């Protein structure tokens, strides 16, 4: 590689990395916790749920209960379960019956507890797990701007990965084994950045590709919509399998008794190891009532196997089906593989824990990249004004990133002691994050930021299992004895994270301050010019 090309790639890698670093850190940090979204939600609610993705409840009883409250006749109803928790999502379209009262014409969305059948709206059901999961793709920013911002961040991250590989390609193996903690601070950050970046390379590449696909796919396929479908977006979604069939409302009451439980049981009997996670009821209580049952095969039996059945309720007749146990189509294989790779839910808890660790490692790679950028710009030939600006930018970046650790830990205690729900989480998390970031920026000391955020995260992390035990009675030994694995898992994760962080903090505490304050100075004295000349003359010819 020529020197010119190397310099171009190096600067592209540096610029693309530093521009997206803060947003990328937020995405990876919250994304790491998002692997345990369901466990966090159940820990917050003190629920222990069997690890199953299928809808398991008495549907006939549930619909009778909902009918009394919401007048279901003539409605299209959607029931979905995408997470391992007790609550399922229920969406009610307005009734198509022209004689329906105001209660029947209202649209509703809520969550229903599969055990108690109690309902709750989206805001009150909003859990800390859901908050971190959505912050992972910046959903708190008004749609679609947050989605596009996270998508383009993933896209430019892919660009930074490729340029980084090309820059380090010739020495990627030798540099992987190089680690010099006793050298300059820049060398320390560089070695850590290279080694950990190489370890997490496959993980980061997969998440850059799949993240960009999910968030900006609408922009990516827009040219296809105009070129191949003449601007007809619905035709595209129909070919992709996202649209539902249009079933006419007959305006004639269904007099025969029917059981949705029976249709679900028949599907489960015909397709063992098939998880039903979606139900669509068309024209509820009408003679032309249809039920669509959707789901996927168990990951242990088949990596990707979407299936679907459509029944006409009046006769219990099977109208159409998509068998999940035959070879999946190319389209289904690509779509579901991308989802499985991004969510990391095909390898059990072992894969989730590995993904969590690699996500945290990626956060360190991002932070070390910021430090490399800063230290490289502390040279004396750079004007003082520009050096101060670079220092300020780095302090702001590091304050926002590093403060997420103690703030997130504190949020776990807050949802157990102060309150829950969307409004509370938004106010508490973002306010605490803002205060912590402003305070750290005001201190103007990146070394102080590292030590304080790590120490506060350690203390709060150790307190999380204690607070959980005091509030809910779910002490570690009690959760283990009762078999409440999800509650136990969250407590153990925080203990493990706190112990690891404590080890890092102790290493930092034992390091002399001079090494942090003067990162551009060698620990060993430099040889004078005279010494170099004498050494050169002493060499044998």
C-alpha positions as CSV (number, residue, x, y, z in Angstrom):
1,X,0.0,0.0,0.0
2,X,1.4,3.4,-1.0
3,X,1.9,6.0,1.7
4,X,-0.7,8.3,0.1
5,X,-3.4,5.6,0.1
6,X,-2.4,4.7,3.7
7,X,-2.8,8.3,4.8
8,X,-6.1,8.7,3.1
9,X,-7.5,5.6,4.7
10,X,-6.1,6.5,8.1
11,X,-7.7,9.9,8.1
12,X,-11.0,8.5,6.8
13,X,-10.9,6.0,9.7
14,X,-10.1,8.7,12.2
15,X,-12.7,11.2,11.0
16,X,-15.5,8.7,10.5
17,X,-14.8,7.2,14.0
18,X,-14.6,10.4,15.9
19,X,-17.8,11.9,14.3
20,X,-20.0,8.9,15.3
21,X,-18.2,7.9,18.5
22,X,-20.7,9.2,21.1
23,X,-23.8,7.9,19.3
24,X,-22.0,4.6,18.6
25,X,-21.1,4.3,22.3
26,X,-24.7,4.9,23.3
27,X,-25.8,2.2,20.8
28,X,-23.3,-0.4,22.0
29,X,-23.7,0.3,25.7
30,X,-27.5,0.1,25.7
31,X,-27.5,-2.6,23.1
32,X,-25.4,-4.8,25.4
33,X,-28.1,-4.6,28.1
34,X,-30.7,-5.1,25.4
35,X,-29.7,-8.7,25.1
36,X,-31.3,-9.1,28.5
37,X,-34.3,-6.9,27.8
38,X,-36.8,-9.6,28.9
39,X,-34.8,-10.5,32.0
40,X,-34.6,-6.9,33.1
41,X,-38.4,-6.4,32.5
42,X,-39.2,-9.5,34.6
43,X,-36.7,-8.5,37.3
44,X,-38.3,-5.1,37.5
45,X,-41.8,-6.6,37.9
46,X,-40.6,-9.4,40.1
47,X,-42.0,-12.0,37.6
48,X,-40.4,-15.3,36.7
49,X,-41.6,-16.5,33.3
50,X,-40.9,-19.8,31.5
51,X,-38.5,-19.2,28.7
52,X,-40.9,-19.6,25.8
53,X,-41.9,-17.4,22.9
54,X,-45.3,-18.8,22.3
55,X,-48.7,-17.4,23.4
56,X,-49.7,-19.6,26.3
57,X,-53.1,-18.6,27.8
58,X,-56.8,-19.4,27.6
59,X,-57.7,-17.3,24.6
60,X,-61.4,-17.9,24.7
61,X,-61.7,-16.7,28.2
62,X,-59.5,-13.7,27.4
63,X,-61.6,-12.7,24.4
64,X,-64.8,-13.0,26.5
65,X,-63.3,-10.7,29.1
66,X,-62.2,-8.2,26.4
67,X,-65.6,-8.3,24.7
68,X,-67.3,-7.1,27.8
69,X,-65.0,-4.1,28.1
70,X,-64.3,-3.2,24.5
71,X,-67.2,-4.6,22.4
72,X,-65.2,-6.8,20.0
73,X,-67.9,-7.5,17.4
74,X,-66.8,-6.4,13.9
75,X,-63.3,-5.6,14.9
76,X,-60.0,-6.8,13.5
77,X,-57.8,-7.9,16.4
78,X,-54.1,-8.5,16.6
79,X,-52.4,-10.4,19.5
80,X,-48.6,-10.6,19.6
81,X,-45.9,-11.9,21.8
82,X,-42.4,-10.9,20.9
83,X,-40.7,-11.1,24.3
84,X,-40.4,-13.6,27.1
85,X,-42.7,-12.0,29.6
86,X,-46.2,-12.4,31.0
87,X,-47.7,-9.6,29.0
88,X,-48.9,-9.8,25.4
89,X,-49.7,-6.9,23.0
90,X,-53.3,-6.5,22.0
91,X,-54.4,-4.2,19.2
92,X,-58.1,-3.5,18.4
93,X,-59.2,-1.8,15.2
94,X,-62.5,0.1,15.1
95,X,-65.5,-2.0,14.5
96,X,-66.7,-2.3,10.9
97,X,-70.3,-2.6,12.1
98,X,-72.2,0.6,11.1
99,X,-74.5,0.1,14.2
100,X,-71.6,-0.1,16.7
101,X,-71.7,2.3,19.6
102,X,-68.8,4.7,20.5
103,X,-67.2,2.0,22.6
104,X,-67.0,-0.3,19.6
105,X,-65.7,2.4,17.2
106,X,-62.7,3.4,19.4
107,X,-59.2,2.1,18.5
108,X,-57.2,0.6,21.3
109,X,-53.7,-0.8,22.0
110,X,-52.7,-2.2,25.4
111,X,-50.9,-5.0,27.1
112,X,-52.7,-7.9,28.8
113,X,-51.3,-10.1,31.6
114,X,-51.6,-13.7,30.5
115,X,-52.2,-14.9,34.1
116,X,-54.4,-12.2,35.7
117,X,-55.9,-10.8,32.4
118,X,-55.4,-7.3,33.7
119,X,-54.7,-4.7,31.0
120,X,-52.3,-1.7,31.0
121,X,-51.5,0.9,28.5
122,X,-48.2,1.2,26.8
123,X,-46.8,4.1,28.9
124,X,-47.5,2.3,32.2
125,X,-46.2,-1.0,30.9
126,X,-42.9,0.7,29.8
127,X,-40.1,-1.1,31.6
128,X,-36.4,-0.3,32.1
129,X,-35.6,-3.2,29.7
130,X,-37.8,-1.6,27.0
131,X,-36.2,1.8,27.7
132,X,-32.7,0.6,27.2
133,X,-33.7,-1.5,24.2
134,X,-35.3,1.5,22.5
135,X,-32.5,3.9,23.4
136,X,-30.2,1.4,21.6
137,X,-31.7,2.6,18.3
138,X,-32.5,6.2,19.5
139,X,-36.3,5.6,19.4
140,X,-36.7,8.4,22.0
141,X,-35.9,10.9,19.2
142,X,-39.0,11.6,17.2
143,X,-39.6,9.1,14.5
144,X,-38.1,8.6,11.9
145,X,-35.1,10.9,12.7
146,X,-33.9,8.7,15.6
147,X,-34.1,5.5,13.4
148,X,-32.3,7.2,10.5
149,X,-29.6,8.6,12.9
150,X,-28.9,5.2,14.4
151,X,-29.0,3.6,10.9
152,X,-26.5,6.0,9.4
153,X,-24.3,5.7,12.5
154,X,-24.2,1.9,11.9
155,X,-23.5,2.5,8.2
156,X,-20.5,4.8,8.9
157,X,-19.4,2.4,11.6
158,X,-19.1,-0.2,8.9
159,X,-17.1,2.3,6.9
160,X,-14.8,2.8,9.9
161,X,-14.4,-0.9,10.4
162,X,-13.3,-1.5,6.7
163,X,-10.9,1.5,6.7
164,X,-9.5,0.3,10.1
165,X,-8.9,-3.2,8.7
166,X,-7.1,-1.8,5.7
167,X,-5.0,0.5,7.8
168,X,-3.9,-2.3,10.1
169,X,-3.9,-5.1,7.6
170,X,-0.1,-5.5,7.1
171,X,0.6,-5.6,10.9
172,X,-2.8,-6.9,12.2
173,X,-1.4,-10.1,13.5
174,X,1.8,-8.8,15.1
175,X,0.0,-5.8,16.6
176,X,-2.7,-8.1,18.0
177,X,0.0,-9.6,20.3
178,X,1.5,-6.2,21.1
179,X,0.6,-4.6,24.5
180,X,2.8,-2.0,26.2
181,X,1.1,-0.8,29.4
182,X,4.4,0.7,30.6
183,X,4.9,2.9,27.4
184,X,3.3,6.2,26.5
185,X,-0.4,6.6,27.2
186,X,-0.9,6.9,23.4
187,X,0.8,3.5,22.9
188,X,-1.3,2.0,25.7
189,X,-4.6,3.3,24.1
190,X,-3.4,2.3,20.6
191,X,-2.5,-1.3,21.7
192,X,-5.8,-1.7,23.5
193,X,-7.8,-0.2,20.6
194,X,-6.1,-2.6,18.1
195,X,-6.2,-5.8,20.1
196,X,-9.7,-5.4,21.4
197,X,-10.9,-4.1,18.0
198,X,-9.5,-7.2,16.4
199,X,-11.1,-9.5,18.9
200,X,-14.5,-7.9,18.5
201,X,-14.2,-7.5,14.7
202,X,-16.7,-10.2,13.6
203,X,-19.2,-9.1,16.2
204,X,-18.9,-5.4,15.3
205,X,-19.1,-6.2,11.5
206,X,-22.3,-8.2,12.0
207,X,-24.0,-5.6,14.0
208,X,-22.9,-2.8,11.7
209,X,-24.5,-4.6,8.7
210,X,-27.7,-5.7,10.4
211,X,-28.2,-2.4,12.3
212,X,-27.9,-0.4,9.1
213,X,-30.3,-2.8,7.4
214,X,-33.0,-2.5,10.0
215,X,-32.8,1.3,10.5
216,X,-32.4,2.6,7.0
217,X,-33.8,-0.2,4.9
218,X,-36.7,2.1,3.9
219,X,-34.2,4.5,2.3
220,X,-32.3,1.7,0.7
221,X,-35.3,0.1,-0.9
222,X,-36.9,3.4,-1.9
223,X,-35.3,3.4,-5.4
224,X,-36.7,-0.1,-5.9
225,X,-40.2,1.0,-5.0
226,X,-40.1,3.6,-7.8
227,X,-38.3,1.6,-10.3
228,X,-39.9,-1.8,-9.9
229,X,-43.3,-1.0,-8.4
230,X,-44.1,2.3,-9.9
231,X,-44.2,3.9,-6.4
232,X,-46.7,1.3,-5.1
233,X,-45.3,0.7,-1.6
234,X,-48.1,-1.7,-0.7
235,X,-47.2,-4.0,-3.6
236,X,-43.6,-4.2,-2.3
237,X,-44.7,-5.0,1.3
238,X,-47.0,-7.7,-0.1
239,X,-44.1,-9.4,-2.0
240,X,-42.0,-9.1,1.2
241,X,-44.7,-10.9,3.2
242,X,-45.5,-8.0,5.5
243,X,-49.1,-7.4,4.5
244,X,-52.2,-9.1,5.8
245,X,-55.0,-10.5,3.6
246,X,-58.0,-8.3,3.0
247,X,-61.1,-10.2,4.2
248,X,-64.5,-8.5,3.7
249,X,-66.9,-7.9,6.5
250,X,-70.2,-9.7,5.8
251,X,-72.3,-7.7,8.3
252,X,-74.0,-10.9,9.4
253,X,-73.5,-12.2,13.0
254,X,-71.9,-15.6,13.5
255,X,-74.4,-17.8,15.3
256,X,-72.4,-20.9,15.7
257,X,-70.2,-21.4,18.7
258,X,-66.4,-21.1,18.0
259,X,-63.2,-21.7,19.9
260,X,-59.9,-20.0,19.1
261,X,-58.3,-22.3,21.6
262,X,-59.2,-25.3,19.4
263,X,-57.7,-23.7,16.3
264,X,-54.5,-23.0,18.2
265,X,-54.4,-26.5,19.6
266,X,-54.9,-28.0,16.2
267,X,-52.0,-26.0,14.8
268,X,-49.7,-27.0,17.7
269,X,-50.7,-30.7,17.2
270,X,-49.9,-30.6,13.5
271,X,-46.7,-28.6,13.9
272,X,-44.8,-29.7,17.1
273,X,-41.9,-27.5,18.1
274,X,-43.7,-24.5,16.6
275,X,-44.0,-21.4,18.7
276,X,-47.2,-19.4,18.0
277,X,-46.4,-15.7,18.7
278,X,-49.0,-13.8,16.6
279,X,-52.7,-14.1,16.1
280,X,-54.9,-12.0,13.7
281,X,-58.6,-12.2,14.1
282,X,-60.5,-10.7,11.1
283,X,-64.2,-9.6,11.5
284,X,-64.7,-10.9,15.1
285,X,-68.2,-12.3,15.6
286,X,-69.0,-12.0,11.9
287,X,-70.0,-14.9,9.6
288,X,-66.9,-14.2,7.6
289,X,-64.6,-14.3,10.7
290,X,-61.1,-15.6,10.0
291,X,-58.2,-16.4,12.2
292,X,-54.5,-16.2,11.1
293,X,-52.0,-18.1,13.3
294,X,-48.4,-17.2,12.9
295,X,-45.1,-18.2,14.5
296,X,-41.7,-19.8,14.1
297,X,-40.1,-23.1,14.6
298,X,-38.1,-23.7,17.8
299,X,-34.5,-22.5,17.2
300,X,-33.2,-25.9,18.5
301,X,-34.9,-27.7,15.6
302,X,-34.5,-25.2,12.8
303,X,-32.6,-21.9,12.6
304,X,-35.3,-20.1,10.6
305,X,-38.8,-21.5,9.9
306,X,-41.7,-19.0,9.7
307,X,-45.1,-20.6,9.5
308,X,-48.7,-19.4,9.1
309,X,-52.2,-20.8,8.9
310,X,-55.5,-19.1,7.9
311,X,-58.8,-20.6,9.2
312,X,-62.4,-19.7,8.4
313,X,-64.0,-19.9,11.8
314,X,-67.6,-20.7,10.8
315,X,-66.6,-24.2,9.5
316,X,-63.2,-24.6,11.2
317,X,-61.9,-24.8,7.6
318,X,-58.2,-24.4,6.8
319,X,-58.0,-21.9,4.0
320,X,-54.2,-21.5,3.5
321,X,-51.0,-22.4,5.2
322,X,-47.3,-21.8,5.0
323,X,-45.5,-24.9,6.4
324,X,-42.5,-23.9,8.6
325,X,-40.9,-27.3,8.3
326,X,-40.2,-27.3,4.6
327,X,-37.3,-25.5,3.1
328,X,-37.6,-21.7,3.7
329,X,-37.6,-19.4,0.8
330,X,-34.6,-17.2,0.0
331,X,-36.5,-14.1,1.2
332,X,-37.6,-15.7,4.5
333,X,-34.1,-17.1,5.0
334,X,-32.5,-13.7,4.6
335,X,-35.0,-11.7,6.7
336,X,-35.0,-14.1,9.6
337,X,-31.3,-14.7,9.5
338,X,-30.7,-11.0,9.9
339,X,-33.0,-10.8,12.8
340,X,-31.5,-13.8,14.5
341,X,-27.9,-12.5,14.0
342,X,-28.8,-9.1,15.4
343,X,-30.8,-10.2,18.4
344,X,-28.4,-13.1,19.3
345,X,-31.3,-15.2,20.5
346,X,-30.4,-18.5,18.8
347,X,-27.7,-19.7,21.2
348,X,-29.3,-19.4,24.6
349,X,-27.8,-17.6,27.5
350,X,-24.3,-18.5,26.6
351,X,-24.5,-16.5,23.4
352,X,-26.2,-13.6,25.1
353,X,-23.5,-13.4,27.7
354,X,-20.7,-13.5,25.1
355,X,-22.5,-10.8,23.1
356,X,-22.9,-8.7,26.2
357,X,-19.2,-8.9,26.9
358,X,-18.3,-8.1,23.3
359,X,-20.6,-5.2,23.4
360,X,-18.9,-3.8,26.5
361,X,-15.5,-4.4,24.9
362,X,-16.7,-2.4,21.8
363,X,-17.5,0.5,24.2
364,X,-13.9,0.4,25.4
365,X,-12.7,0.3,21.8
366,X,-14.7,3.4,21.1
367,X,-13.5,5.2,24.2
368,X,-9.9,4.3,23.5
369,X,-10.4,5.7,19.9
370,X,-11.4,9.0,21.4
371,X,-8.3,9.0,23.6
372,X,-6.0,8.1,20.7
373,X,-7.5,11.0,18.7
374,X,-6.9,13.4,21.7
375,X,-3.4,12.3,22.6
376,X,-2.3,12.5,19.0
377,X,-3.4,16.2,19.0
378,X,-1.5,17.3,22.0
379,X,1.7,17.9,20.0
380,X,3.5,21.2,20.5
381,X,3.3,22.1,16.8
382,X,-0.5,22.3,17.1
383,X,-1.7,25.9,18.0
384,X,-2.8,26.3,21.6
385,X,-6.3,27.4,20.6
386,X,-6.8,24.2,18.6
387,X,-5.4,22.0,21.4
388,X,-7.8,23.5,23.9
389,X,-10.7,22.9,21.5
390,X,-9.6,19.3,21.0
391,X,-9.4,18.8,24.8
392,X,-12.9,20.3,25.2
393,X,-14.4,18.0,22.5
394,X,-12.8,14.9,24.1
395,X,-14.0,15.9,27.6
396,X,-17.6,16.3,26.3
397,X,-17.4,13.0,24.5
398,X,-15.9,11.1,27.4
399,X,-18.3,12.7,30.0
400,X,-21.4,11.7,28.0
401,X,-20.1,8.1,27.4
402,X,-18.6,7.3,30.8
403,X,-21.5,8.7,32.8
404,X,-23.9,6.1,31.2
405,X,-22.5,3.4,33.5
406,X,-23.4,4.8,36.9
407,X,-26.6,6.4,35.6
408,X,-27.8,3.0,34.2
409,X,-26.9,1.3,37.4
410,X,-28.8,3.9,39.4
411,X,-31.9,3.5,37.1
412,X,-32.1,-0.2,38.2
413,X,-32.4,1.0,41.8
414,X,-34.8,3.8,40.9
415,X,-37.4,1.4,39.2
416,X,-37.4,-0.7,42.4
417,X,-37.7,2.2,44.9
418,X,-39.0,5.4,43.2
419,X,-41.4,4.5,40.4
420,X,-41.9,2.9,37.0
421,X,-43.4,3.7,33.6
422,X,-42.4,5.7,30.6
423,X,-42.7,9.2,32.1
424,X,-40.7,8.3,35.2
425,X,-37.9,6.6,33.2
426,X,-37.6,9.5,30.7
427,X,-37.4,12.1,33.4
428,X,-35.1,10.2,35.8
429,X,-32.7,8.7,33.2
430,X,-32.2,11.7,31.0
431,X,-32.1,14.2,33.9
432,X,-29.6,12.2,35.8
433,X,-27.5,11.6,32.7
434,X,-27.5,15.4,31.9
435,X,-26.5,16.3,35.4
436,X,-23.7,13.8,35.6
437,X,-22.4,14.8,32.1
438,X,-22.4,18.5,32.9
439,X,-20.6,17.9,36.3
440,X,-17.9,15.8,34.6
441,X,-17.4,18.3,31.8
442,X,-17.1,21.0,34.5
443,X,-14.3,19.1,36.3
444,X,-12.1,19.2,33.1
445,X,-10.2,16.1,34.0
446,X,-10.6,12.9,32.0
447,X,-8.6,10.9,34.5
448,X,-11.1,12.0,37.2
449,X,-14.0,11.1,34.9
450,X,-12.6,7.5,34.6
451,X,-12.1,7.0,38.3
452,X,-15.4,8.6,39.5
453,X,-17.7,6.9,37.0
454,X,-16.1,3.5,37.6
455,X,-16.2,3.9,41.4
456,X,-19.8,5.1,41.5
457,X,-20.8,2.4,39.1
458,X,-19.1,-0.2,41.3
459,X,-20.9,1.0,44.5
460,X,-24.3,1.3,42.8
461,X,-23.8,-2.1,41.0
462,X,-23.1,-3.9,44.3
463,X,-26.2,-2.2,45.8
464,X,-28.6,-3.5,43.1
465,X,-29.0,-7.0,44.4
466,X,-29.2,-5.7,48.0
467,X,-32.0,-3.2,47.1
468,X,-33.8,-5.9,45.1
469,X,-33.6,-8.2,48.2
470,X,-34.9,-5.5,50.5
471,X,-37.8,-4.4,48.3
472,X,-39.0,-7.7,46.8
473,X,-37.5,-10.3,49.1
474,X,-35.7,-11.9,46.1
475,X,-32.3,-12.3,47.7
476,X,-29.8,-14.3,45.7
477,X,-30.2,-17.4,47.7
478,X,-34.0,-17.1,47.7
479,X,-34.1,-16.7,43.9
480,X,-31.9,-19.7,43.5
481,X,-34.0,-21.8,45.9
482,X,-37.3,-20.8,44.3
483,X,-35.9,-21.3,40.7
484,X,-36.5,-17.6,39.7
485,X,-33.7,-17.7,37.2
486,X,-34.4,-14.4,35.4
487,X,-34.4,-12.4,38.7
488,X,-31.2,-14.1,39.8
489,X,-29.6,-13.6,36.4
490,X,-29.9,-9.8,36.5
491,X,-28.5,-9.6,40.1
492,X,-25.5,-11.9,39.1
493,X,-24.8,-9.9,36.0
494,X,-24.5,-6.7,38.0
495,X,-22.3,-8.4,40.6
496,X,-20.0,-9.7,37.9
497,X,-19.9,-6.4,36.2
498,X,-19.1,-4.6,39.5
499,X,-16.3,-7.1,40.4
500,X,-14.7,-6.6,37.0
501,X,-15.0,-2.9,37.2
502,X,-13.5,-2.9,40.7
503,X,-10.5,-4.7,39.4
504,X,-10.0,-2.1,36.6
505,X,-10.5,0.7,39.1
506,X,-7.8,-0.7,41.5
507,X,-5.4,-1.0,38.6
508,X,-6.1,2.7,37.7
509,X,-5.8,3.8,41.3
510,X,-2.4,2.2,41.6
511,X,-1.1,4.0,38.5
512,X,0.9,7.2,39.3
513,X,-0.9,10.4,38.3
514,X,2.2,11.6,36.3
515,X,1.5,9.0,33.7
516,X,-2.0,10.3,33.1
517,X,-1.1,13.9,33.2
518,X,1.8,13.6,30.8
519,X,0.8,11.1,28.2
520,X,3.2,12.3,25.5
521,X,6.4,11.9,27.6
522,X,8.4,8.7,27.5
523,X,9.0,7.0,30.9
524,X,12.6,6.4,29.8
525,X,14.9,9.4,29.1
526,X,15.7,10.0,25.5
527,X,19.2,9.7,24.3
528,X,20.9,12.9,23.4
529,X,22.1,13.5,19.9
530,X,25.7,13.1,21.1
531,X,25.0,9.7,22.6
532,X,23.4,8.6,19.4
533,X,26.4,9.6,17.3
534,X,28.8,7.8,19.7
535,X,26.6,4.7,19.6
536,X,26.6,4.8,15.8
537,X,30.4,5.1,15.6
538,X,30.9,2.3,18.0
539,X,29.0,-0.2,15.8
540,X,31.2,-2.7,13.9
541,X,31.5,-2.1,10.2
